[in-house]
Amino acid sequence: MTIKELRKKLQEALALLDQLENPEIKDCSSQIIDFLNEQIGSNYRKESKTTIKFIKARLAEGYKLEDFKRVILNKKRSWLNSQMQAYLRPQTLFGSNFEAYLNESDPELELAEKLNDLLAQGKEEYKNAQEL
């Protein structure tokens, strides 16, 4: 390993140590891992450096707790009880395809949004009819 590579590894290790000490990142990571474990019946550890690294990378890109939950739910619906179930893990879910997973259409969510829009429209029409 070259000195340049060693420096890079040291910087990464120091950055990870800093993240572990940041209570906001630690709390958010803990909530994400708890949610993942609850949803898929897994036992991922909150102290896993690898898992925290993936979560921290996505948080640094500006993603929020709700984004992680949506990705977990999207992929749970797609992959649970299929050949892809083995990929319901932090490295896959929170890795380089995170944004793509986040933006996948969710038929249930889309239906709920359409129903909410129709309900709001119906309430408005009812209100207008009452005013006549």
C-alpha positions as CSV (number, residue, x, y, z in Angstrom):
1,M,0.0,0.0,0.0
2,T,1.3,3.4,-0.9
3,I,1.6,6.3,1.5
4,K,-1.2,8.1,-0.4
5,E,-3.5,5.1,0.0
6,L,-2.7,4.8,3.7
7,R,-3.5,8.5,4.2
8,K,-6.8,8.0,2.4
9,K,-7.6,5.0,4.7
10,L,-6.6,7.0,7.7
11,Q,-8.9,10.0,6.7
12,E,-11.8,7.6,6.1
13,A,-11.2,6.0,9.5
14,L,-11.1,9.4,11.2
15,A,-14.2,10.5,9.4
16,L,-16.0,7.4,10.5
17,L,-14.9,7.9,14.1
18,D,-16.2,11.4,13.9
19,Q,-19.5,10.1,12.6
20,L,-19.8,7.6,15.4
21,E,-19.3,10.4,17.9
22,N,-21.9,12.7,16.2
23,P,-25.1,12.1,18.2
24,E,-27.5,13.1,15.4
25,I,-25.9,10.7,12.9
26,K,-25.8,8.0,15.5
27,D,-29.4,8.5,16.5
28,C,-30.6,8.6,12.8
29,S,-28.5,5.5,12.0
30,S,-30.0,3.7,15.0
31,Q,-33.6,4.6,13.9
32,I,-32.9,3.4,10.3
33,I,-31.4,0.1,11.4
34,D,-34.2,-0.5,13.9
35,F,-36.8,0.2,11.2
36,L,-35.0,-2.1,8.8
37,N,-34.8,-4.9,11.4
38,E,-38.5,-4.5,12.2
39,Q,-39.6,-4.5,8.6
40,I,-37.7,-7.5,7.4
41,G,-37.1,-9.5,10.6
42,S,-33.3,-9.0,10.6
43,N,-30.8,-8.4,13.3
44,Y,-28.4,-5.8,11.8
45,R,-26.2,-4.2,14.5
46,K,-26.4,-0.5,15.1
47,E,-22.6,-0.4,15.7
48,S,-21.6,-1.9,12.4
49,K,-19.0,0.4,10.8
50,T,-20.0,-0.7,7.3
51,T,-23.7,0.0,7.8
52,I,-23.0,3.4,9.4
53,K,-20.7,4.2,6.5
54,F,-23.4,3.6,3.9
55,I,-26.0,5.6,6.0
56,K,-23.6,8.4,6.6
57,A,-22.8,8.7,2.9
58,R,-26.5,9.0,2.1
59,L,-27.1,11.5,4.9
60,A,-24.2,13.6,3.6
61,E,-26.0,13.7,0.2
62,G,-29.0,15.3,2.0
63,Y,-31.3,12.3,2.4
64,K,-33.5,12.2,5.5
65,L,-34.9,9.4,7.7
66,E,-38.1,9.3,5.8
67,D,-36.1,8.6,2.6
68,F,-34.5,5.6,4.2
69,K,-37.8,4.3,5.4
70,R,-39.3,4.7,1.9
71,V,-36.4,2.8,0.3
72,I,-36.8,0.0,2.9
73,L,-40.5,-0.3,2.3
74,N,-40.2,-0.1,-1.5
75,K,-37.6,-2.9,-1.7
76,K,-39.4,-4.9,1.0
77,R,-42.5,-5.0,-1.2
78,S,-40.5,-5.9,-4.3
79,W,-38.0,-8.3,-2.9
80,L,-39.4,-10.0,0.2
81,N,-40.2,-13.7,-0.4
82,S,-38.4,-13.6,-3.8
83,Q,-35.0,-14.5,-5.0
84,M,-33.9,-10.9,-4.3
85,Q,-34.7,-11.2,-0.5
86,A,-31.0,-11.9,0.2
87,Y,-30.3,-8.3,-1.0
88,L,-32.5,-6.7,1.7
89,R,-29.4,-5.6,3.5
90,P,-27.8,-2.2,4.3
91,Q,-25.0,-2.5,1.8
92,T,-27.5,-2.9,-1.1
93,L,-30.4,-0.7,0.2
94,F,-28.2,2.3,1.2
95,G,-25.5,1.9,-1.5
96,S,-25.0,3.5,-4.9
97,N,-28.6,2.7,-6.1
98,F,-30.2,4.4,-3.1
99,E,-31.7,7.3,-5.3
100,A,-33.1,4.8,-7.8
101,Y,-34.7,2.8,-5.1
102,L,-36.1,5.9,-3.6
103,N,-37.7,7.0,-6.8
104,E,-39.2,3.7,-7.8
105,S,-43.0,4.0,-8.1
106,D,-45.0,2.6,-5.3
107,P,-48.4,1.6,-6.5
108,E,-49.9,1.6,-3.0
109,L,-48.5,5.1,-2.3
110,E,-49.7,6.4,-5.7
111,L,-53.2,5.0,-5.0
112,A,-53.3,6.6,-1.6
113,E,-52.2,10.0,-3.1
114,K,-54.9,9.7,-5.8
115,L,-57.6,8.9,-3.2
116,N,-56.5,11.8,-1.0
117,D,-56.7,14.1,-4.1
118,L,-60.2,12.8,-4.9
119,L,-61.3,13.2,-1.3
120,A,-60.0,16.8,-1.2
121,Q,-61.7,17.5,-4.6
122,G,-65.0,16.0,-3.3
123,K,-64.9,18.1,-0.1
124,E,-64.3,21.2,-2.2
125,E,-67.2,20.4,-4.5
126,Y,-69.5,19.6,-1.5
127,K,-68.5,22.9,0.1
128,N,-69.3,24.8,-3.1
129,A,-72.6,23.1,-3.4
130,Q,-73.5,24.0,0.1
131,E,-72.8,27.7,-0.6
132,L,-75.4,27.7,-3.5
